[in-house]
Amino acid sequence: DRLIEVYGSFVAWSSAYADENVDYLDEPTQRREQVAQRLSELSEYYFPRAVWLGHRTCGIVEQFIEKSEDLYRELTDEIKKRGYSRRVRVNMAERVSTELGPLKRESEFYLREELKHSGNQQ
């Protein structure tokens, strides 16, 4: 669930179709802070529990976390340089979709497999 929350917060932050009634000066800050919070929650939850997961599952989840952290820094820098324009949001949405989307799906797959495997051993 935390992995999905991180991805969802990135999607919301990069949304090219943000609510027009929201103050755009506050919106990116609030959404950026939500991404940072969700990413922190995922890391704090995952790393102490990683010992119970298989090597392959750990590898892909850790790739997702690392990519998320890198993408967060890069997008924050881009917004500081270029503002939170529609063009920037579209670029953000594309990067989130192409760079994080596949890692999210793969992480979910391996986590589900771990759950199936642990259920069969009980």
C-alpha positions as CSV (number, residue, x, y, z in Angstrom):
1,D,0.0,0.0,0.0
2,R,2.8,2.4,0.8
3,L,4.4,1.8,-2.5
4,I,1.2,2.6,-4.3
5,E,0.8,5.8,-2.1
6,V,4.2,7.0,-3.2
7,Y,3.3,6.5,-6.8
8,G,-0.1,8.1,-6.4
9,S,1.4,11.1,-4.7
10,F,3.9,11.5,-7.7
11,V,0.9,11.3,-10.1
12,A,-1.0,14.0,-8.1
13,W,2.0,16.2,-7.9
14,S,2.6,16.0,-11.7
15,S,-1.0,16.2,-12.7
16,A,-1.5,18.3,-15.8
17,Y,-5.2,18.4,-15.0
18,A,-5.0,19.9,-11.5
19,D,-8.0,21.5,-10.0
20,E,-8.3,25.1,-11.4
21,N,-9.8,26.3,-8.1
22,V,-6.6,25.5,-6.2
23,D,-4.0,28.2,-5.6
24,Y,-1.2,27.2,-7.8
25,L,1.4,28.9,-5.6
26,D,0.5,26.5,-2.7
27,E,-0.5,23.4,-4.7
28,P,3.0,22.3,-5.9
29,T,4.4,22.8,-2.4
30,Q,1.7,20.8,-0.7
31,R,1.9,18.0,-3.3
32,R,5.7,18.0,-3.2
33,E,5.6,17.7,0.6
34,Q,3.1,14.8,0.3
35,V,5.5,13.0,-2.0
36,A,8.4,13.5,0.4
37,Q,6.2,12.3,3.3
38,R,5.0,9.2,1.5
39,L,8.5,8.3,0.3
40,S,9.8,8.7,3.9
41,E,6.9,6.5,5.2
42,L,7.7,3.8,2.6
43,S,11.4,3.7,3.5
44,E,10.8,3.6,7.2
45,Y,8.3,0.8,6.8
46,Y,10.2,-1.2,4.2
47,F,13.8,-1.3,5.4
48,P,13.2,-3.0,8.8
49,R,11.0,-5.6,7.1
50,A,13.3,-6.3,4.1
51,V,14.9,-9.2,5.9
52,W,11.7,-11.2,5.4
53,L,11.7,-10.7,1.6
54,G,13.5,-12.5,-1.1
55,H,16.6,-11.1,-2.7
56,R,14.8,-10.4,-6.0
57,T,11.9,-8.6,-4.3
58,C,14.2,-6.5,-2.2
59,G,16.2,-5.5,-5.3
60,I,13.2,-4.2,-7.2
61,V,11.6,-2.5,-4.2
62,E,14.9,-0.8,-3.5
63,Q,15.2,0.3,-7.1
64,F,11.7,1.8,-6.9
65,I,12.7,3.7,-3.7
66,E,16.0,4.9,-5.2
67,K,14.3,6.0,-8.5
68,S,11.6,7.8,-6.5
69,E,14.2,9.7,-4.4
70,D,16.2,10.6,-7.6
71,L,13.1,11.7,-9.4
72,Y,11.9,13.7,-6.5
73,R,15.1,15.7,-6.4
74,E,15.2,16.1,-10.1
75,L,11.6,17.3,-10.4
76,T,12.0,19.7,-7.4
77,D,15.0,21.2,-9.1
78,E,13.1,21.5,-12.4
79,I,10.3,23.3,-10.7
80,K,12.7,25.7,-9.0
81,K,14.3,26.5,-12.3
82,R,11.3,26.6,-14.6
83,G,8.3,27.0,-12.3
84,Y,5.2,24.8,-12.1
85,S,3.9,25.4,-15.6
86,R,1.7,23.1,-17.6
87,R,4.7,22.1,-19.7
88,V,6.7,21.2,-16.6
89,R,3.7,19.2,-15.2
90,V,3.4,17.3,-18.5
91,N,7.1,16.5,-18.4
92,M,6.8,15.4,-14.8
93,A,3.8,13.2,-15.6
94,E,5.6,11.5,-18.5
95,R,8.7,10.8,-16.4
96,V,6.6,9.4,-13.5
97,S,4.7,7.2,-15.9
98,T,7.8,5.9,-17.8
99,E,10.3,5.7,-15.0
100,L,8.3,4.8,-12.0
101,G,5.4,3.1,-13.5
102,P,7.2,-0.1,-14.6
103,L,9.1,-0.3,-11.3
104,K,5.9,0.0,-9.4
105,R,4.2,-2.8,-11.4
106,E,7.3,-5.0,-11.0
107,S,7.5,-4.4,-7.3
108,E,3.8,-5.2,-6.8
109,F,4.3,-8.4,-8.8
110,Y,7.2,-9.6,-6.6
111,L,5.5,-8.6,-3.4
112,R,2.3,-10.5,-4.4
113,E,4.5,-13.5,-5.2
114,E,6.1,-13.3,-1.8
115,L,2.7,-13.2,-0.2
116,K,1.5,-16.3,-2.2
117,H,4.7,-18.1,-1.3
118,S,4.4,-17.3,2.4
119,G,0.8,-18.4,2.4
120,N,1.7,-21.7,0.9
121,Q,4.3,-22.5,3.6
122,Q,1.9,-22.0,6.5
